[in-house]
Amino acid sequence: MKNPFPYSDTNKRYHTLDYFYKHKFHSKVFKVSLNAGFTCPNIDGSVGTGGCIYCSSLGSGEYAGKKEDPLLVQFEQVKEMMLKKWPDSKYIGYFQAHTNTYAPVSVLKEKYEPILSLPDVVGLSIATRADAITEECLDYLEELSKRTFLTVELGLQTIHEKTSKLINRCHSLSCFEEMVKKLRARNIFVVVHIINGLPGETEEMMIETVKYLNTLDIQGIKIHMLSILKNTKLGKMYEENPFPLLSRDQYIEITAKQLEYLRGEIVIHRLTGDPKIEDLIAPTWITKKVTILNDIDKYLVAHDTYQGKKEKEA
């Protein structure tokens, strides 16, 4: 069966990050995860305390370096591993752990600029929150975007207020939407994180989140399955009173259906979570990342569908 999806030169029926990088940079490109030692406004009391209930002490930076190590040391450690498998690659510095714009611009420059000056670094990807980017920071990000390929990753997780309060996001949907508009007004690429399987959410609610995002000027999305981790508030809630989790088959079907409502040009940066096995309480099936991705591919083929097929219905 011929692949009907235009943004693909493989069997993939969605716009993969690998495809995007290959066509933009004409090279293999890797994101090098870094921990710059930032915190979050919903941890330090600025807007809340305790952080998001699913977030580990590493601030969703399980595969970033150790914050005790200098950033250049962290970068070189990951780079050396990548070079063994793919020599002659290019790199994007990924500031992943916690909220990576939550500091004065002078501090951000101390963190970002040394990475950007390294050989074969073609861009920066900065994970943050919509309520943690000042106007001064926006000015600096705009200036950066004129020198390198810059992506700002915004955690949203869900559009549903009840769920957002439950997970302790501590910012509104209107705050998120306003920041997307501000970033795009400065021509900065925006990638949004969402989570499937949050407590109390139905398939319809998860699809509504994607339909909403498809109405915004975003350039990429990361879809995660909810990971229940040790030493988190969510982990304690689950152990004390287990709540239903998506099965593997449910996750595959919901994620495939979400893809149908996303414009074809939106780059799919991730289609499943990637927790550390030793920290995972549930669901255990999430550790089989490659097979999950393969089965999403199979679902799309079996149902003769692809990213964007139902875009006009969103």
DAPECOR-V721271 format. One record per pair of residues at least 4 apart in sequence whose ideal C-beta (glycine too) atoms are under 6 Angstrom apart, sorted by the first residue. I is the first residue (numbers start at 0). J is the second residue. Records with the same first field share a line. If there is no record, write none. Layout:
I->J, J
This chain:
2->7
3->305
4->12, 305
6->14, 263
7->11
11->15
12->299, 305
13->258, 267, 306
14->266, 267
16->266, 268
19->266
20->24, 28
24->28, 89, 121
26->89
27->85, 88
28->89
29->81, 88, 90
30->91, 93, 124
31->74, 77, 90, 92, 93
32->62, 63, 93, 95
33->63, 64, 70, 73, 94
34->60, 63, 64, 66, 96
35->94, 110
36->66
37->97, 98, 99, 101
38->42, 43, 97
39->50, 97, 98
40->45, 46, 131
41->46, 47, 50, 169
42->50
44->48
46->169
47->169
50->54
51->166, 167
52->166, 167, 232, 233
53->233
54->59
55->228, 231
57->61, 96
58->96, 97
60->95, 96
61->275
63->95, 96
64->68, 73
68->72, 73
71->113
74->78
81->88
82->86
89->119, 121
90->119, 120
91->122, 124
92->114, 120, 123
93->124
94->99, 125
95->126
98->127, 128, 131
99->125, 126, 127
100->127, 131, 132, 136
101->131
102->106, 107
104->135, 136, 139
107->111
108->112
111->115
115->120, 147
121->148
122->147, 148
123->149
124->150
125->151
126->152
127->131
128->154
129->153, 170, 174, 175, 178
130->170, 174
132->136
140->187
141->185
143->149
144->149, 187
149->187
150->188, 190
151->182, 187, 189
152->190
153->191
154->192
155->175, 191, 193
156->193, 194
157->162, 163, 197, 208
158->172, 208, 211
159->204
162->197, 200
163->168
170->174
179->189, 215
182->187, 189
183->216
188->218
189->217, 218
190->219, 268
191->212, 217, 220
192->221
193->208, 222
194->223, 225
195->205, 224, 253
196->224, 225, 244, 245
197->225
198->242
200->204, 205
202->253
205->253
206->257
209->257, 260
210->260, 313
212->217
213->260, 261, 262, 313
219->266, 268
220->265
221->268, 269
222->254, 270
223->272
224->250, 271, 272, 285
226->272, 274
227->233, 234, 237, 280, 281
228->234, 278
229->234, 278
234->280
237->241
244->281, 282
245->249, 250
247->284
250->254
251->294, 295, 298
254->270, 295
255->295, 298, 299
258->306
259->304, 308, 309
260->309, 313
261->265, 306
262->307, 310
263->306, 307
271->288, 291
272->285
274->279
276->286
287->291
297->301
299->304, 305
304->308
